[in-house]
């Protein structure tokens, strides 16, 4: 375990800009991750919907495979899904606890917490087995903000703790992205509220490329090993951009195969999708 005080070289400078900055950070795992960039905070609903899960599966592997450190809070729902997807993608993740550094909560996440210690970092401002309390989780959110270069809010109600994290990001002058949802969906009320109040809508992978400085031309090596279906789709997209339905007609593959192939290629960085649903080869 590492203990990082405000006078330590590795203490994140953004933490000192927050009201009531933690006097110390307790770290299990790799402390150098706290200084690695780019870092992306991903937060959202504890009772995520299938839509929220699909959004995680679209964005997290993409970010993790490009070297982004994924920061979240190890809570149920969006948080733990982001951590799991990052580890599965071979990426690095930081989990900020609302309890003591040796008391992983919720208990159901003890196993993934141990995996994060091996491949990432657990962080807390509380020592030992300090139990979580009513105020420790909102306080935890300011650390997530301090460790993140930008924040993505995927789902949440109007009273969601994710909005507290977004407020801390704004205090630090950092970018907040929110995934829009149906106006009558309770889990979209928080994200739609953020968008209405100035957060950037996150609609597709391209929304993050420029902000994070990704070079589209550096990802060609990822496509060295492609399936027959992926190769067929890429060859068709070389000619002209088209929709998924048009691809189904042109390549005579079932719709579910085409959609799965496009998703895989999009995650690999081989294709890009516009807001109007057109796919094109990078």
C-alpha positions as CSV (number, residue, x, y, z in Angstrom):
1,X,0.0,0.0,0.0
2,X,1.1,3.6,-0.8
3,X,0.2,6.6,1.2
4,X,0.3,9.9,-0.7
5,X,0.1,13.2,1.3
6,X,-0.5,16.7,-0.1
7,X,3.3,17.3,0.1
8,X,4.1,14.1,-1.9
9,X,5.2,14.5,-5.5
10,X,2.5,12.1,-6.8
11,X,-0.4,13.9,-5.1
12,X,-2.8,15.0,-7.9
13,X,-2.6,18.8,-8.3
14,X,-6.3,19.1,-9.1
15,X,-7.2,17.7,-5.7
16,X,-5.6,20.7,-4.1
17,X,-8.0,22.9,-6.0
18,X,-11.0,21.3,-4.4
19,X,-12.6,22.6,-1.2
20,X,-11.5,20.3,1.7
21,X,-8.9,18.4,-0.3
22,X,-8.0,15.0,1.2
23,X,-5.0,15.3,3.5
24,X,-3.9,11.8,2.3
25,X,-4.7,9.3,-0.4
26,X,-4.3,5.6,0.3
27,X,-3.5,3.6,-2.8
28,X,-3.4,-0.2,-3.4
29,X,-2.0,-1.1,-6.8
30,X,-0.1,1.1,-9.2
31,X,0.2,4.7,-7.8
32,X,1.7,5.9,-11.1
33,X,-1.7,5.6,-12.7
34,X,-2.8,8.7,-10.8
35,X,-0.5,10.7,-13.0
36,X,-1.2,8.9,-16.3
37,X,-3.1,10.7,-19.0
38,X,-5.5,10.8,-20.7
39,X,-7.9,9.7,-17.9
40,X,-11.6,9.4,-18.4
41,X,-14.1,9.3,-15.5
42,X,-17.2,7.1,-16.3
43,X,-20.1,7.2,-13.9
44,X,-23.8,6.5,-14.0
45,X,-26.8,4.7,-12.6
46,X,-26.4,1.8,-10.1
47,X,-29.5,0.1,-11.6
48,X,-28.4,0.6,-15.2
49,X,-30.6,-0.3,-18.1
50,X,-29.8,-2.5,-21.0
51,X,-29.2,0.7,-23.0
52,X,-26.7,1.9,-20.4
53,X,-24.9,-1.4,-20.6
54,X,-24.7,-1.2,-24.4
55,X,-23.3,2.3,-24.2
56,X,-20.6,1.1,-21.8
57,X,-19.8,-1.7,-24.2
58,X,-19.4,0.8,-27.0
59,X,-17.2,3.4,-25.4
60,X,-15.2,1.7,-22.6
61,X,-13.3,-0.9,-24.7
62,X,-12.6,1.9,-27.3
63,X,-11.1,4.2,-24.7
64,X,-9.2,1.5,-22.8
65,X,-7.7,0.1,-25.9
66,X,-6.3,3.5,-26.8
67,X,-4.5,3.9,-23.5
68,X,-7.1,5.9,-21.5
69,X,-7.1,5.3,-17.8
70,X,-10.8,4.6,-16.8
71,X,-11.7,6.1,-13.4
72,X,-14.9,5.2,-11.6
73,X,-16.3,4.3,-8.1
74,X,-16.7,0.5,-8.1
75,X,-20.5,0.9,-7.3
76,X,-23.1,-1.3,-8.8
77,X,-24.3,-0.7,-12.4
78,X,-22.3,1.6,-14.7
79,X,-19.3,1.9,-12.4
80,X,-18.4,-1.7,-12.0
81,X,-19.3,-2.4,-15.7
82,X,-16.8,0.2,-16.7
83,X,-14.1,-1.4,-14.5
84,X,-14.8,-4.9,-15.8
85,X,-14.8,-3.8,-19.5
86,X,-11.5,-2.0,-19.0
87,X,-9.9,-5.0,-17.5
88,X,-11.3,-7.3,-20.2
89,X,-9.8,-4.9,-22.8
90,X,-6.4,-5.0,-21.2
91,X,-6.6,-1.4,-20.0
92,X,-5.9,0.3,-16.8
93,X,-8.5,1.4,-14.3
94,X,-8.7,3.3,-11.0
95,X,-11.5,2.6,-8.5
96,X,-12.1,5.3,-5.9
97,X,-13.7,3.9,-2.8
98,X,-16.2,5.5,-0.4
99,X,-14.8,3.3,2.4
100,X,-11.4,2.5,3.8
101,X,-8.7,1.3,1.5
102,X,-8.8,-2.2,3.0
103,X,-12.6,-2.4,3.0
104,X,-13.8,-2.9,-0.5
105,X,-17.5,-2.0,-0.8
106,X,-19.9,-3.3,-1.9
107,X,-18.7,-6.7,-0.7
108,X,-20.0,-8.3,-3.9
109,X,-17.2,-6.5,-5.7
110,X,-14.3,-7.9,-3.6
111,X,-13.1,-10.1,-6.4
112,X,-13.0,-7.4,-9.0
113,X,-11.4,-5.1,-6.5
114,X,-8.6,-7.6,-6.1
115,X,-8.2,-7.7,-9.9
116,X,-8.0,-3.9,-10.0
117,X,-5.2,-4.0,-7.4
118,X,-3.2,-6.3,-9.7
119,X,-3.8,-4.3,-12.9
120,X,-4.8,-0.8,-11.8
121,X,-5.3,1.0,-8.5
122,X,-7.7,1.3,-5.6
123,X,-7.8,4.7,-4.1
124,X,-9.4,6.1,-0.9
125,X,-9.0,9.0,1.4
126,X,-9.9,6.7,4.3
127,X,-7.5,4.4,6.1
128,X,-7.8,0.7,7.0
129,X,-11.3,-0.7,7.2
130,X,-13.2,2.6,7.7
131,X,-16.9,1.8,6.9
132,X,-18.8,3.7,4.2
133,X,-21.3,6.3,5.5
134,X,-23.9,8.7,4.3
135,X,-21.4,11.4,3.3
136,X,-18.4,9.3,2.2
137,X,-19.8,8.5,-1.3
138,X,-20.5,12.1,-2.3
139,X,-17.1,13.0,-0.9
140,X,-15.6,10.1,-3.0
141,X,-17.0,11.7,-6.2
142,X,-14.7,14.8,-5.9
143,X,-11.7,12.5,-6.1
144,X,-13.1,10.8,-9.2
145,X,-13.3,14.3,-10.7
146,X,-9.8,15.3,-9.7
147,X,-8.3,12.1,-11.2
148,X,-10.2,12.5,-14.5
149,X,-9.4,14.7,-17.5
150,X,-13.0,14.5,-18.7
151,X,-16.1,12.9,-17.4
152,X,-18.7,10.7,-19.1
153,X,-22.1,10.4,-17.4
154,X,-24.0,7.5,-19.0
155,X,-27.2,7.2,-17.0
156,X,-28.7,8.7,-13.9
157,X,-31.8,10.3,-12.3
158,X,-32.0,13.9,-11.3
159,X,-30.8,13.0,-7.8
160,X,-28.0,10.7,-8.9
161,X,-24.6,11.1,-7.3
162,X,-23.2,11.3,-10.9
163,X,-24.4,14.9,-11.0
164,X,-22.3,15.6,-7.9
165,X,-19.3,14.3,-9.8
166,X,-20.2,16.5,-12.8
167,X,-20.4,19.5,-10.5
168,X,-16.9,18.9,-9.2
169,X,-15.7,18.6,-12.8
170,X,-17.2,22.0,-13.6
171,X,-15.5,23.5,-10.5
172,X,-12.2,22.3,-11.9
173,X,-13.0,23.6,-15.4
174,X,-13.1,20.2,-17.0
175,X,-15.3,18.8,-19.7
176,X,-18.5,16.9,-18.9
177,X,-20.0,14.6,-21.5
178,X,-23.5,13.1,-21.1
179,X,-25.3,10.4,-23.0
180,X,-28.8,11.5,-24.0
181,X,-31.8,9.3,-23.5
182,X,-35.6,9.3,-23.9
183,X,-37.2,12.2,-22.3
184,X,-39.7,10.0,-20.4
185,X,-37.0,7.6,-19.1
186,X,-36.2,8.1,-15.4
187,X,-32.5,7.1,-15.9
188,X,-32.2,9.7,-18.7
189,X,-33.4,12.7,-16.5
190,X,-30.0,13.3,-15.1
191,X,-28.0,13.1,-18.3
192,X,-30.6,15.2,-20.2
193,X,-30.5,17.8,-17.5
194,X,-26.7,18.0,-17.8
195,X,-27.0,18.4,-21.6
196,X,-29.6,21.2,-21.1
197,X,-27.2,22.9,-18.8
198,X,-24.2,22.9,-21.0
199,X,-22.7,19.3,-20.9
200,X,-21.6,18.0,-24.3
201,X,-23.9,15.3,-25.7
202,X,-22.0,12.1,-26.3
203,X,-23.5,10.4,-29.4
204,X,-20.8,8.5,-31.2
205,X,-17.1,7.5,-30.9
206,X,-16.0,10.5,-33.0
207,X,-17.2,12.9,-30.3
208,X,-14.2,11.8,-28.2
209,X,-11.5,11.5,-30.9
210,X,-10.6,15.1,-31.3
211,X,-11.0,15.9,-27.6
212,X,-8.5,13.1,-26.6
213,X,-6.2,13.7,-29.5
214,X,-6.6,10.3,-31.1
215,X,-5.1,10.0,-34.6
216,X,-7.4,8.0,-36.8
217,X,-4.4,6.9,-38.9
218,X,-2.6,5.3,-36.0
219,X,-5.1,2.5,-35.6
220,X,-4.6,0.6,-38.8
221,X,-2.5,-2.1,-37.1
222,X,-5.5,-3.1,-35.1
223,X,-7.2,-4.5,-38.2
224,X,-4.3,-6.9,-39.1
225,X,-6.5,-9.8,-38.0
226,X,-10.0,-9.6,-39.4
227,X,-12.7,-12.2,-40.0
228,X,-14.1,-12.9,-43.4
229,X,-17.3,-10.9,-42.5
230,X,-15.2,-7.9,-41.4
231,X,-13.1,-8.0,-44.6
232,X,-16.3,-8.1,-46.7
233,X,-17.8,-5.2,-44.9
234,X,-14.6,-3.1,-45.1
235,X,-14.3,-3.8,-48.9
236,X,-17.9,-2.6,-49.4
237,X,-17.3,0.5,-47.3
238,X,-14.2,1.4,-49.4
239,X,-16.5,2.3,-52.2
240,X,-19.1,4.6,-50.5
241,X,-20.4,5.2,-47.0
242,X,-23.7,3.4,-46.4
243,X,-26.2,2.4,-43.8
244,X,-26.4,-1.0,-42.1
245,X,-29.5,-1.9,-44.1
246,X,-27.7,-1.1,-47.3
247,X,-24.8,-3.3,-46.3
248,X,-27.2,-6.2,-45.6
249,X,-28.5,-5.9,-49.1
250,X,-25.1,-5.6,-50.8
251,X,-23.3,-8.4,-48.9
252,X,-26.3,-10.8,-48.5
253,X,-25.5,-11.4,-44.8
254,X,-28.1,-11.6,-42.1
255,X,-28.9,-8.3,-40.4
256,X,-27.6,-9.5,-37.0
257,X,-24.3,-10.6,-38.5
258,X,-23.8,-7.2,-40.2
259,X,-24.7,-5.3,-37.1
260,X,-22.4,-7.3,-34.9
261,X,-19.6,-6.9,-37.5
262,X,-20.0,-3.2,-37.7
263,X,-19.9,-2.9,-33.9
264,X,-16.7,-4.9,-33.8
265,X,-15.1,-2.8,-36.5
266,X,-16.2,0.4,-34.8
267,X,-14.6,-0.7,-31.6
268,X,-11.4,-1.7,-33.4
269,X,-11.3,1.7,-35.0
270,X,-11.8,0.4,-38.5
271,X,-15.1,2.1,-39.3
272,X,-16.8,5.3,-38.2
273,X,-20.5,6.1,-37.9
274,X,-22.1,9.5,-38.5
275,X,-25.0,10.8,-36.5
276,X,-27.3,10.0,-39.4
277,X,-26.3,6.3,-39.3
278,X,-23.9,6.2,-42.2
279,X,-20.9,3.9,-41.9
280,X,-17.6,4.6,-43.6
281,X,-14.1,3.0,-43.6
282,X,-11.5,5.1,-41.7
